[in-house]
């Protein structure tokens, strides 16, 4: 993915750096909403503002957007974004922060969108139909949870089991009791169950960088 990103940026001419004059919080919101609607000029100006004031927030938000708004609909766009999260030295070798950010924003803006992973989080976390499952699964052992994840239970039950298996103490929720987990055990189980290795690898790296259940949920989907 790093090689593919490098090749893509080599032929990409970044637009002018033209930050919009808003707070970082408004810039993050504007960037995500603009990418979601395919409005790349607004997204680029908001990203320029973040790169100017809060560069770490820019890269974290781009990673979240890739998993939350694009996800399984365009895995290539997700993989290129995750590759860029590797670090500053990689981005410097690819032409610098703005070149990489601008390319990814244009790529994500034109990507087919799927909010399925985010929908899965919201349903598993808050839907009244799964209130009993949230209570029961919170007390199950890790091995039991892994068995549910790789079994034939309905998707939302498997998603809840995956969340408890990975641990609810990193990505806290007011609807789920806090408990530690073992995310590596979850990713190995997904591999053993037949999930595509590259998808699981990017989900694992995304989890490491972002700590969001969007990442393993995309691999499950």
C-alpha positions, 0 to 999 in steps of 0.5 A, a space after each residue: 500500500 505504501 508503494 501504491 501510495 507513492 506511485 499515486 502521489 508521484 503523478 499528483 499535483 497538489 492544489 494550492 495551500 489555502 486554509 479556511 479561517 475557522 477553529 480546528 473543531 470546525 475544520 475537522 467537522 467541515 472536512 469530514 462532511 465535505 468528504 462525505 458529500 464529495 466536495 473536495 475543495 471545502 475539504 481541502 481548505 479545512 484540511 489545510 487549516 488543520 495542517 496549519 494548526 493541529 496536524 495530529 488531529 488532521 491525520 487521526 481524523 482522516 483515518 477515522 473518515 476512511 473507516 467510518 465513511 468509506 469502509 468496505 465500499 472502497 478498501 483501496 482508499 482505506 488502505 492508502 489512508 492507513 498506510 499514510 498514518 505510518 508516520 511523518 518520515 514516510 509522508 516526508 519521503 512521499 512529498 511532504 504532509 500537504 501532498 499526501 493529505 491533499 491526495 488522500 482527501 481527493 481520493 476519499 472524496 471521490 470514493 464510494 461511501 459506506 457507513 456500515 461499520 459506523 451503523 454497526 457500532 451505533 446499533 450494537 451500542 444503543 439499540 434496545 433490541 440488544 440490551 440483554 445481549 450487552 448485559 450477558 456478553 459483558 460477563 462472558 470469557 474471552 474464549 467464549 466471546 471469540 467463539 461467538 465472533 467467529 460463529 453463526 450468531 447475528 452480525 450485531 451479536 458478533 459485533 458486540 462480542 468482538 467489542 468486549 473481546 477487544 476491550 471496552 476500556 480503550 474506546 469507552 462507551 456510556 452504554 457498555 461496561 468497561 472491561 479489558 480485552 485482547 485485540 490481538 486475539 480478536 484479529 487472529 481469530 478473524 484470520 483463522 475464521 477466513 477473513 482476508 489477511 490484508 483486510 485484517 492487517 489494515 484493520 489491526 494497524 487502524 486499531 493501533 493508530 486510532 483505537 476505534 472499533 470501526 477498524 475490526 468491524 470493517 474487517 468483519 463486514 
